[in-house]
Every structure is written in C-alpha cells, then in structure tokens.
C-alpha cells in the first residue's frame, strides 16, 4: 500500500484536556514517562523484578496481605470478568447488590457464567439497602455475593460499616464476597481484609492516575481455594488466575506482559504511596468539598446525600430547561474540560464530575467553576461564576 492510499491523520486536540470526567484521570508524569520506555521481554529478569516490586506495591495500595495480588492487562471490566470467571460456577446461587450501572454489569456477567443470580436493587443515587441485601444472603445461602464499593455511574460510596456488615453476612452464609473498587482504589480507603472481601478489582486510569488498559486484582486464600477446587476449569484461558499466578511466581509462560504498562503502573502506585494514602484520601475529600460548595453556589443540586458521596465522582443534577449535552459539548470544545454524562434512568438528568488522582486539584475545581458558570449563564441559568469560585476557594 502506498502512502497516497493511507487515511488522513486525525489531529489530537491543540491543548491538553482537563480530565474531570468519570475516567481516565490525568496521567501521572512519571507514569507517562514510563510508557515511553524501551520495550522489555516478558521473561527478561529485569522485567520480572519490576513485576515482583509492582505486586508488593499493589498489596500496600490495596492494604491487604493477600499473596494473590497483581496486575492484569485489561480494563476494569476485564478485572470484573477475571474475578467472576474464576469464582462463579454454573448453577451456583449468586446475590448481587445493584444501585447503578456497574452493579448491573456484575449481575449480567454472573448470569453469562451460568450463575443463578438474585439482585437486590436500590434506586440510582442511593446506597445499597444493607438490611435487604443481608436478608437476601441469609435466604439464598449463595456461593458468592457481589457489589460495587464506589458506584461510578452515580457517585455513591458504600461506607466502611456497610461493607463490613455485608462482608459478615456473606461470611456467615459461607459465601465469597466480590467488590468492585474500580474508582475507589487510591482515592478512599479500601479494606479487603477487614470487610472481608475475597476478590476485588480495580483499574489503573482512575484514582491511581495510571494508564488505561491495566487492571489490578486481589484474591483471598478462600478465593484461591474456591478457584482451585472448581469442578471444571474456569471458562476463560486469558483470565484463569491460577495460570496468571504461575507466570507471576513461577515464570511460566501464559501471556506476553506489557512492560510499558507495568512500568507505568509501578510509577503510579509509587506516587500514591509516596504521597501517603491517608494524605491522598484527605486531598480527595477536601477537593470534593470545594467542588460541592462551588456547584451549590451555582444554584445546582447534588444527587447524592453527603454521607454517601464519593469524593472522586460527584453527580450534579441538570437544571430544568438546560440541555445537558450542549453544556458538556461547550465545556469540551471551548474550554477543554471533560465531564461525564448520566446513564440509564439518569441519562440527560445529571453530569458526572470526576476529581480522581492527579486530576483532584483545587486549580481544576476553580477552572471548572469559571467555565461551568459561564456556560450555564449562557444557557439561561441564573448563577454567579464569581460566587462559585469564591465558595470553592473558601471550602
């Protein structure tokens, strides 16, 4: 094929986007530099040393003692499928808490694996009903319980007390607990050992500000035992965690590890730990409070009650008479700021604003308030940009 027949090259935006959507977040510079490193072979001793180091860093980020913790070369959805495919067997009873899009995806994933799924549903924008969920667990006596710790479609965060109550109910019923921590890991405390959760998954591009395309999972000893005692091998070769662990620990070939993604994930994890997890969590909380204050000063209503707001993702209701899509487009095209839209029953009714990882900075909050206020005013919404900026700074 000659050069003349190649398609035209589509240019990237002239200036970097301010990424304030539901992910990805702004890439850590050290992670970006690692992506440009020379490629290394998947069995190169230097890369295997990086793999070992990254797995130990991830244990610290996860705050877990689980030996079976590490990276997968996939999205957060791939992390979900890895957990379910290894732990769900056909005909088993599964209970899934659903209070948004991603809980629904877990339920669908378990159904496709042959699980007999019971869902316990709460309205989008509210937390799971712990009493209803624990009662369903007691009644069904399932093999597995699953839920979303931080529901990115709505901005709801389940509290430590709620996670512990659900974990105890699952353990009393003899069930494993699987938790979606895609947005929460690196932004708020996650506690797989304390809840207890037997398998958790997350993704690099959210609150860790690492690259898209790399997930991270952690499996408890109970989950390892369930996987190794299956009646038949998992219905996946790519995500068979026993084969993956064999590569991690015994260096047996299973897949070609992406050295660039691994190096980038290592740097993102190191940055998080160098900042200090408690300091990092406090930064996310402080900037979320500033964002909430600014949005309310613009006359906007937040979807989630303060007790269950996810610091890394704020859902704000679209005012009557304002077109959600046109405001979002104007912010992106004119101001270079990306925010997210609503899904399902919240489509067209909310915007989703992310302050994740490196994107969680007061400068980004102030920039959004100035641009958001101007776009809303142009659409006929009565508000004061100056008051919003001042409220965010004061908070």
Secondary structure, DSSP 8 states (H G I E B T S, - for coil): --GGGS-------SS--EE-SSS-----HHHHHHHTS----TT-HHHHHHHHHHHHHHHHHHT---SEEEEESS-HHHHHHHHHHHH--TT-EEEEEESSHHHHHHHHHHHHTT-EEEEEE--TTS---HHHHHHHHHHH--SEEEEESEETTTTEE--HHHHHHHHHHHHHTT-EEEEE-TTTBTTB---HHHHT-SEEEEETTSTT---TT-EEEEE-HHHHHHHHT-SS--S-STT-HHHHHHHHHH---SS---HHHHHHHHHHHHHHHHH-HHHHHHHHHHHHHHHHHHHHHTT--BSS-GGGBBTTEEEEE--TT--HHHHHHHHHHHH-EE-EE--GGGTTTEEEEE--GGG--HHHHHHHHHHHHHHHHHTT----HHHHHHHHHH-
